[in-house]
Amino acid sequence: MKAAFETMEHSDHREQYLVERLRISDAFIPELSLVAEINGQIAGYVPAKQYGIAFPFEVPEESCMIRILNPGAFKDVKGMVEYPQAFFE
């Protein structure tokens, strides 16, 4: 995790600590911690805002991607993401 952000311009280089806090928090749902890959490349994700999902702060679109597993699941669904407290520590 640390290596993934080493060269990122918009990083505090502490993302690995956030991931650790989230994984031990009550908010962590292991079944939702999935990434689809095709030939080693992340596949199938689209910007969350295309489905009416908003964030409580400015965030680059490419940082907030989702994978629709059930077509039509987001029909008529819109909302604001709520982060667990561990995200802000």
MODELLER restraints for C-alpha pairs under 7 A, 6 or more apart:
rsr = mdl.restraints
at = mdl.atoms
rsr.add(forms.Gaussian(group=physical.xy_distance, feature=features.Distance(at['CA:1:A'], at['CA:16:A']), mean=5.46, stdev=0.5))
rsr.add(forms.Gaussian(group=physical.xy_distance, feature=features.Distance(at['CA:2:A'], at['CA:16:A']), mean=5.55, stdev=0.5))
rsr.add(forms.Gaussian(group=physical.xy_distance, feature=features.Distance(at['CA:5:A'], at['CA:11:A']), mean=6.78, stdev=0.5))
rsr.add(forms.Gaussian(group=physical.xy_distance, feature=features.Distance(at['CA:5:A'], at['CA:13:A']), mean=6.14, stdev=0.5))
rsr.add(forms.Gaussian(group=physical.xy_distance, feature=features.Distance(at['CA:6:A'], at['CA:13:A']), mean=6.40, stdev=0.5))
rsr.add(forms.Gaussian(group=physical.xy_distance, feature=features.Distance(at['CA:18:A'], at['CA:87:A']), mean=6.31, stdev=0.5))
rsr.add(forms.Gaussian(group=physical.xy_distance, feature=features.Distance(at['CA:21:A'], at['CA:86:A']), mean=5.79, stdev=0.5))
rsr.add(forms.Gaussian(group=physical.xy_distance, feature=features.Distance(at['CA:22:A'], at['CA:28:A']), mean=6.05, stdev=0.5))
rsr.add(forms.Gaussian(group=physical.xy_distance, feature=features.Distance(at['CA:22:A'], at['CA:86:A']), mean=5.76, stdev=0.5))
rsr.add(forms.Gaussian(group=physical.xy_distance, feature=features.Distance(at['CA:22:A'], at['CA:87:A']), mean=6.75, stdev=0.5))
rsr.add(forms.Gaussian(group=physical.xy_distance, feature=features.Distance(at['CA:25:A'], at['CA:86:A']), mean=6.67, stdev=0.5))
rsr.add(forms.Gaussian(group=physical.xy_distance, feature=features.Distance(at['CA:27:A'], at['CA:84:A']), mean=6.30, stdev=0.5))
rsr.add(forms.Gaussian(group=physical.xy_distance, feature=features.Distance(at['CA:35:A'], at['CA:42:A']), mean=6.80, stdev=0.5))
rsr.add(forms.Gaussian(group=physical.xy_distance, feature=features.Distance(at['CA:36:A'], at['CA:42:A']), mean=5.79, stdev=0.5))
rsr.add(forms.Gaussian(group=physical.xy_distance, feature=features.Distance(at['CA:36:A'], at['CA:43:A']), mean=5.60, stdev=0.5))
rsr.add(forms.Gaussian(group=physical.xy_distance, feature=features.Distance(at['CA:37:A'], at['CA:43:A']), mean=5.26, stdev=0.5))
rsr.add(forms.Gaussian(group=physical.xy_distance, feature=features.Distance(at['CA:44:A'], at['CA:67:A']), mean=6.03, stdev=0.5))
rsr.add(forms.Gaussian(group=physical.xy_distance, feature=features.Distance(at['CA:45:A'], at['CA:65:A']), mean=5.60, stdev=0.5))
rsr.add(forms.Gaussian(group=physical.xy_distance, feature=features.Distance(at['CA:45:A'], at['CA:66:A']), mean=5.11, stdev=0.5))
rsr.add(forms.Gaussian(group=physical.xy_distance, feature=features.Distance(at['CA:45:A'], at['CA:67:A']), mean=4.62, stdev=0.5))
rsr.add(forms.Gaussian(group=physical.xy_distance, feature=features.Distance(at['CA:46:A'], at['CA:65:A']), mean=5.16, stdev=0.5))
rsr.add(forms.Gaussian(group=physical.xy_distance, feature=features.Distance(at['CA:46:A'], at['CA:66:A']), mean=5.50, stdev=0.5))
rsr.add(forms.Gaussian(group=physical.xy_distance, feature=features.Distance(at['CA:46:A'], at['CA:67:A']), mean=6.47, stdev=0.5))
rsr.add(forms.Gaussian(group=physical.xy_distance, feature=features.Distance(at['CA:47:A'], at['CA:61:A']), mean=6.02, stdev=0.5))
rsr.add(forms.Gaussian(group=physical.xy_distance, feature=features.Distance(at['CA:47:A'], at['CA:62:A']), mean=6.61, stdev=0.5))
rsr.add(forms.Gaussian(group=physical.xy_distance, feature=features.Distance(at['CA:47:A'], at['CA:64:A']), mean=6.01, stdev=0.5))
rsr.add(forms.Gaussian(group=physical.xy_distance, feature=features.Distance(at['CA:47:A'], at['CA:65:A']), mean=4.45, stdev=0.5))
rsr.add(forms.Gaussian(group=physical.xy_distance, feature=features.Distance(at['CA:47:A'], at['CA:66:A']), mean=6.29, stdev=0.5))
rsr.add(forms.Gaussian(group=physical.xy_distance, feature=features.Distance(at['CA:48:A'], at['CA:64:A']), mean=5.81, stdev=0.5))
rsr.add(forms.Gaussian(group=physical.xy_distance, feature=features.Distance(at['CA:48:A'], at['CA:65:A']), mean=5.14, stdev=0.5))
rsr.add(forms.Gaussian(group=physical.xy_distance, feature=features.Distance(at['CA:48:A'], at['CA:66:A']), mean=5.50, stdev=0.5))
rsr.add(forms.Gaussian(group=physical.xy_distance, feature=features.Distance(at['CA:51:A'], at['CA:74:A']), mean=6.62, stdev=0.5))
rsr.add(forms.Gaussian(group=physical.xy_distance, feature=features.Distance(at['CA:51:A'], at['CA:78:A']), mean=6.98, stdev=0.5))
rsr.add(forms.Gaussian(group=physical.xy_distance, feature=features.Distance(at['CA:52:A'], at['CA:78:A']), mean=4.63, stdev=0.5))
rsr.add(forms.Gaussian(group=physical.xy_distance, feature=features.Distance(at['CA:52:A'], at['CA:79:A']), mean=6.43, stdev=0.5))
rsr.add(forms.Gaussian(group=physical.xy_distance, feature=features.Distance(at['CA:53:A'], at['CA:78:A']), mean=5.68, stdev=0.5))
rsr.add(forms.Gaussian(group=physical.xy_distance, feature=features.Distance(at['CA:53:A'], at['CA:79:A']), mean=5.23, stdev=0.5))
rsr.add(forms.Gaussian(group=physical.xy_distance, feature=features.Distance(at['CA:53:A'], at['CA:80:A']), mean=5.90, stdev=0.5))
rsr.add(forms.Gaussian(group=physical.xy_distance, feature=features.Distance(at['CA:53:A'], at['CA:81:A']), mean=6.92, stdev=0.5))
rsr.add(forms.Gaussian(group=physical.xy_distance, feature=features.Distance(at['CA:54:A'], at['CA:79:A']), mean=6.09, stdev=0.5))
rsr.add(forms.Gaussian(group=physical.xy_distance, feature=features.Distance(at['CA:54:A'], at['CA:80:A']), mean=4.66, stdev=0.5))
rsr.add(forms.Gaussian(group=physical.xy_distance, feature=features.Distance(at['CA:54:A'], at['CA:81:A']), mean=6.15, stdev=0.5))
rsr.add(forms.Gaussian(group=physical.xy_distance, feature=features.Distance(at['CA:55:A'], at['CA:80:A']), mean=5.55, stdev=0.5))
rsr.add(forms.Gaussian(group=physical.xy_distance, feature=features.Distance(at['CA:55:A'], at['CA:81:A']), mean=5.29, stdev=0.5))
rsr.add(forms.Gaussian(group=physical.xy_distance, feature=features.Distance(at['CA:56:A'], at['CA:80:A']), mean=6.80, stdev=0.5))
rsr.add(forms.Gaussian(group=physical.xy_distance, feature=features.Distance(at['CA:56:A'], at['CA:81:A']), mean=6.84, stdev=0.5))
